[in-house]
Each structure stands twice: as C-alpha cells, then as structure tokens.
C-alpha cells in the first residue's frame, strides 16, 4: 500500500488509517481480526479515542506487544488542563502503552472552544507537559469546521489536522465546510493531513440502518473507489477507514488500487453526487 509523509512528523503513513470507531461495540475476536486484516494489507497508522466505545480496550492487548510497528494517534474531548491530563493517563492505561505518537484535541468545531483549549489552564498545557515527559510525540487537532482549524494553525504549530474531505461536500462548498483553503495552509506549514468521511454519501434517511456509520455510506466498490480516490487526490496524507468493519475489505481494495484522479475525473466524481445532501450543512 502507498505511504505518504505525515507532514513534519516525518512518519510515512499508509494512505488509509485504521479508524478505531469501527471497534465501538465489537468483540475482542472481531477487533483482533480487524487488526490482523489491516496489518496484513500494510495499514500502519491507527487512530483511536475514548469516545469510541470499547475501542481503546480492544486495541490494548495488541498495542502492548506491537505498538512500535505502527503510528498510534489518540484524542481527547477534554478542554481544560486537568481533564486533559487525566484523559491522557487513562488512555495510556487502556491502550497498554507508555506513549502516543500523536495526541489530538478532538472535535474542536467553534472558535470559543478553540480559545479554551489553547488558553490559560486549557488542554494544550496538559498535552505540552505530556510531551515534555515523553508521553506524547506530536500534537494535532480535529474537527468538522475547516475555518476553525485554519484559526488553530494561526495560533499554534500543530503537527497534524484531521477533518472531512469528500466529494459530496465538494458539491456544495461554503464558508463552513470548504476544505480547500485548509489544505493549502497545511501544505504551506508542512502539517500532516488526515481525511475523514471519505465514503460518506448523505445523512441517513431510512429508519433501519444497515451499517454502524452515523451517516449513510457508499457501499458499492465502484462508488467507494471514486469516493476514496477523490479524497486521496486532494493531496491529504491518509484517510480514515469508516466506522463499520463490513466496509473495510472494500476500502482496503480501493486503497491498494489507488491512482490519482486528474482534474476531469475529479469533476466527474463530484458531478455524479450532486443530488445528495452533505452531512455538514452550513449550520
């Protein structure tokens, strides 16, 4: 599988990331099988968060033995220094490791929250202390509002950013969801870029949901190919796999056959999905 440099971290990440939200409610046996599948196909970037159900607990036994084989990224939704410090220690314990390759402020979607995280007694102070102690190697931020992350990059030298990049969003760009300006600033600052929601189709419309994703995904191989290839053709480092293990073989297959779409192919990929409602409207 192709690997790309994760910005100034210098790590060469696989172009798809092990998205641990898919381990939310699975058994240990299912989690072990998912890890084995990912490793077998060259996935070397793992992303997890305390808010992903049982994910940290399921990853722990493997990380205890094999962490050095992969890049482990964790997150926190805590905004204050004390809560963030406790979150770091708790996640280290559950994941059975003594450091994170990347630690991210999770779901920072408005400027008020960003100011709290970066301000006096904010979560950043805890993460910087953890970095001084060798518990954290790199610092990142995640969210669904690119303009917030642009502001974050203007105030702190983050190593990575994580945000939605998909072709349905590209059909209705606005000030709240346009990822292109953020990508350009990330390139200028040599920030690693992690895309999410690559195979998102639209918000769920049916009462019965066939997949564990909180959005309706594309599920046919051709649709997944075009969606993932569009996302990876934007120059991001890596794209997180969806939160349902049933979709992983299709996504892995698409990643192993990835080729950069030219301008015409990207325009076609976008035009084919104009009828769908983006999951992140201008609210």
Secondary structure, DSSP 4 states (H G I P E B T S, - for coil): --EEE-GGG--EEESEEEEGGGGSS--HHHHHHHHHHHHHTT--EEE--TTSTTHHHHHHHHHHHHGGGSEEEEEE---BHHHHHHHHHHHHHHTT-S-BSEEEE----SHHHHHHHHSTTBHHHHHHHHHHTTSBS-EEEE-S-HHHHHHHHHHS--SEEEEE--TTGGGG--TTT--HHHHHHHHHHT-EEEEE-TTEEES--SSS-SSSSSSEEP-SHHHHHHHHHHHHTTT-SEEEPPS-GGGHHHHHHHHHT-----HHHHHHHHHTTTTSPPSS---
